[in-house]
Amino acid sequence: MSTKKTGKGHGEGSKATRIKPGEVKNPKGRPIGSRNMATIVREALMRDVEWPEKGELLRIPLVSAFIDACMKQGMKDVRYAQMMMDMIIFMSHHDAQMEYQRQETENYETWKTMINIYRLHDAKLMDLDEKVLDELIATAQKNVAKPMGGVQFMEKLEEKIKKDKEE
């Protein structure tokens, strides 16, 4: 039996196989800072282009010009129009999912703010009347259905505190 320490204890690899400073573990892998295809396509479609409309050149996003061109072509060829409409519906569904995720994030922020108010109240760091606190909590719960960011909620909270202190 060898008594030499190899560094193979719990959670350790041997020192010979550990990554050294400046060494790249997966050189053929995805480069750092590379963007995925969805990001590249989204940026390309949101780029402004000049588009002729009623004798004028308008600067509109490429996606708007693309949809306009598809609609014009679709008036000539029904199969083309159907294919383009399917693609537009798919894209709008993706945007709806992104909007839903954004709203869920705002809902989370609202709840997090409300929990922080509870903690402040429990620690007696805020000199608020129970009625005012209950009203603020009810407002936060209502706003979870229609998203309100944490910043907006804190502004409303500050207004309520000022109003309460004036009374």
Order of alpha helices (4+ residues) and beta strands (2+ residues): alpha-beta-beta-alpha-alpha-alpha-alpha
